Amino acid sequence: MIQQEFIAQIGPIIQRYSKQYGYKVASPIIAQACIESRYGQSGLAKYHNYFGMKAGSGYGGTFVKMKTKEEYKGILTEVFANFRTYPNMEEGVKGYFQFISTKRYANLKDATTPEQYLISIRADGYATSSSYVVNNMAVVDKYNLRQFDGATVPQTAPQVGQYVPGKVYTLQSDLYVREKPEGTKLKFDALTEDGKKNGFFDNEGCAILRKGTRITCKAVSGNWMMIPSGWVCINNSKGTYII
């Protein structure tokens, strides 16, 4: 669940700053963060640089020297470079928007689709990989990142109504657990050990948590709540399933 957890953490922050800085799409930027930082697991992500931003001559902040790979004429070359560092995720995301707030990347504000944004930023020289656009679009599609484009921007940590990350809630119905909002149902074996103690499976082996189960909210996306085992539906036209 590392991928979904990382997206739930960084997605709303990128969404908020994209609106603040005047960009029309957030999904390709979230995809960039996912790939560049390996969903927050890369060595550089420890320094809250989620976008592989180098420390050029005009940069006056802190930096770290690390090994990286660059593609030139289809050949990957290993080099050392100085990379920007930040104190936390919020500042790391803000640093990205400051990084692209130059004349070189001015055309990015005209992009109205994730494809257009990615094609433009690669042409501007941000990335050297020949598969950069394809790879990022695969992440946009796999994790339905377009949900962050044009939606209401969260002003604080992701939450919906009374649902707040870190708090514990109770299931009011038996609920399937999914790999992502509106995504594929998880198999029972994919649940955490605690989830298995409080769940069962249907005739296809799909995981169901029992009514009355106490769950810890890790993030909220629309009508879906992330819990340690996956995602469950908060409410729909039939009623509310979590209180």
ZICOR-V893395 format. One record per helix or strand. SS is the DSSP state (alpha for helix, beta for strand). FROM is the first residue (numbers start at 1). TO is the last residue. If there is no record, write none. Layout:
BEGIN
ss=SS from=FROM to=TO
ss=SS from=FROM to=TO
END
This chain:
BEGIN
ss=alpha from=2 to=21
ss=alpha from=27 to=36
ss=alpha from=44 to=47
ss=beta from=54 to=54
ss=beta from=63 to=72
ss=beta from=75 to=84
ss=alpha from=89 to=99
ss=alpha from=103 to=110
ss=alpha from=114 to=123
ss=alpha from=132 to=142
ss=alpha from=145 to=148
ss=beta from=159 to=160
ss=beta from=163 to=164
ss=beta from=168 to=171
ss=beta from=175 to=176
ss=beta from=178 to=178
ss=beta from=185 to=185
ss=beta from=187 to=187
ss=alpha from=188 to=190
ss=alpha from=193 to=197
ss=beta from=199 to=201
ss=beta from=206 to=209
ss=beta from=214 to=216
ss=beta from=219 to=221
ss=beta from=224 to=227
ss=beta from=230 to=233
ss=beta from=235 to=236
ss=beta from=239 to=240
ss=beta from=242 to=242
END
